[in-house]
């Protein structure tokens, strides 16, 4: 039975490491979104800011979707 407990502990560590990596990526995406919020204070022309915001948010959206798919195994954005 000692092996069963050690296997369970190892499995928990793997899930925990995987979860930690996922949340690290979510945190990085939140930082990127925050950078766009701060960029609005730089006094750039509105057109330039809007174009960069649209591009950047599309990247963040795609990354969040990929994380969701990785975490759940489900892809609700793909038509079947």
N, C-alpha and C positions, 0 to 999 in steps of 0.2 A: 504494500500500500504506500510505502514511502515514495516509490516511483510515480504513482498516480498524483500525489500532491506536488512533487517537483515538476511533473509535466504540466499540471494546471497552473502552477506559478510561472513557468516558462511561457505558456500560452498567454497568460494575463500580461506578462511583460511585453510580448510581441504586440498584442492589441494596444497596450498602453503606448508603446513606441510609435506605432502606426498612427494612433489618435493624436499623439503629441506632434508628429510631423504634419498631419492634416491641419491642426489648429495653428501651427507655425505659419503655414501657407495662408490660412485665412487672415492671420494677423498682418502678414506682409501685404495682402490685398487691401486690408483696411488702411494701412499706411499709405499705399498708393492713392486710394480714394481721398484721404486726408490731404495729400500733396496737391491734388486738383482743387480742393477747397481753398487751400492757402494760396494757390496760384491766382485765384480770382482777385486777390488783394494786390497783385503786382502792377496793376495799371496797364496791362496789355490791351491792345485794341479788342473790342468785343468779338469781332469776327475771328481773330486768331485764337482767342481763348475758347470760343465755342467749338471751333474745329478741333483743337487739341483735346478738349473735354470729351467730344464725341468719340474720337479715336481711342483715347485712354479708357473711357468707360466701357467701350466695346471689348477691349482687351480684358478688363476686370470681369466683365460679364462672362466671357468665354472661359476664363480661369475658374470662376466660381462654378460654372456649369460642369467643367471637367472634375473639379473636386467633389461635387455632388454625385456625379456618375461613379467616380472612384469609391466613394464612401458607401453608396447605396446599391450600386450595380444596376440602377434604373436610369433610363434616359428619356424623360418625358418630352424632350424637345425634338426628337426624331420621329418623323412620321413612319409608321410601319405599314 
